[in-house]
Amino acid sequence: MARMAGLGNMAFANSHIVNTYAKFRPAPPASLIKAVVERVTEGQQKAGVSGGGAALVCVDMGCGSGQNTTLLAPYFTTVVGVDVSQPQLDVATRMHSNVGNVSFRIGSAEAMPFETGSVNLVTCCASVHWFNSPTFYREVDRVLCPGGVLACYSYLGCTPICEGRRLRDTLLQVWHELGTYWPKGHNLLLEEYATLPQLYPDDTHIGSEEGAFRVAFEGTVEGVVGYIASWSALDKLRLNEGEEAAAAFLEKAKKRLLSAAGSDKEDIPMTREHNYFLRMWQKPSS
Ligand SMILES: C[S@@+](CC[C@H](N)C(=O)[O-])C[C@H]1O[C@@H](n2cnc3c(N)ncnc32)[C@H](O)[C@@H]1O
């Protein structure tokens, strides 16, 4: 199995990135959650567990500020968001404490704090590329019940749209400019998780170009720049080169986006579209 970057707890640990993250990161669309939940139901049927009454457990690994975690609450008896970053968990708890069957706890993907065979679904939203693949996969295989599902989904950047112009290439240039500030595991994002090692033979991959899982936010270039400010690579640039260098990078990105839009007006409407891709596996039911 290929090895992924497993640095984890060094990123997403300071208040700057954590607050920006909670404000500008998207949550996946209902269509994606539906596709995943349907697989879990199907897995239960295959494993001979009938509907009503059976307790269903979901673990959201690398939950961050919890925007994906709570979306799963209507479909499971218990949903637990797990993350190595306490500052991320503090935000998640503050933002989502009103959802009764959702809780958050500290833990790592490589030592999942759950009993063997006790989990129906493990989700990784924008997070699996941070984990150590062989150890994480072993843990997933241990905690999943027969017919259980591992669903990994993410997006790569966004597509800014301004007066019908799609500024995806410009956004990707900005992404690539951060070069080695991106951990190696982020290549998995460029490949839309197609190159994640296979966990089980029952394997589904839906790429972003299919347009099945889209979310969009109306706004201006400030929304796109705010989103760029939530990137771990930008945070790393800030830590290595200082606050001024990070601000200069963001200012340059803003100018470049406006220039690609053919405008110098900062208040010109600019939509931020995120297209998710999905890779999921179902554990054999017997
Ligand atoms: C890009 S964020 C994704 C957050 C959230 N799931 C979302 O939908 O935006 C990646 C998260 O994975 C966490 N993380 C990184 N390595 C981890 C590990 N080994 N175990 C658990 N969480 C980890 C980070 O602290 C961070 O909160």
The ligand as a Gaussian input file, in Angstrom:
#p B3LYP/6-31G(d) Opt

LIG

0 1
 C       -8.652000      19.747000       5.807000
 S       -9.251000      19.408000       7.424000
 C      -10.874000      18.697000       7.138000
 C      -11.878000      19.101000       8.200000
 C      -13.339000      18.751000       7.949000
 N      -13.554000      17.316000       7.903000
 C      -13.941000      19.396000       6.729000
 O      -14.871000      18.824000       6.170000
 O      -13.561000      20.508000       6.339000
 C       -8.314000      17.984000       7.920000
 C       -8.511000      17.655000       9.387000
 O       -7.875000      16.404000       9.646000
 C       -7.267000      16.473000      10.933000
 N       -6.211000      15.452000      10.993000
 C       -4.999000      15.448000      10.382000
 N       -4.316000      14.326000      10.646000
 C       -5.113000      13.577000      11.435000
 C       -4.983000      12.269000      12.021000
 N       -3.882000      11.538000      11.827000
 N       -6.013000      11.780000      12.767000
 C       -7.140000      12.534000      12.940000
 N       -7.327000      13.765000      12.425000
 C       -6.327000      14.276000      11.668000
 C       -6.763000      17.906000      11.030000
 O       -6.542000      18.308000      12.353000
 C       -7.888000      18.673000      10.337000
 O       -8.853000      19.136000      11.242000

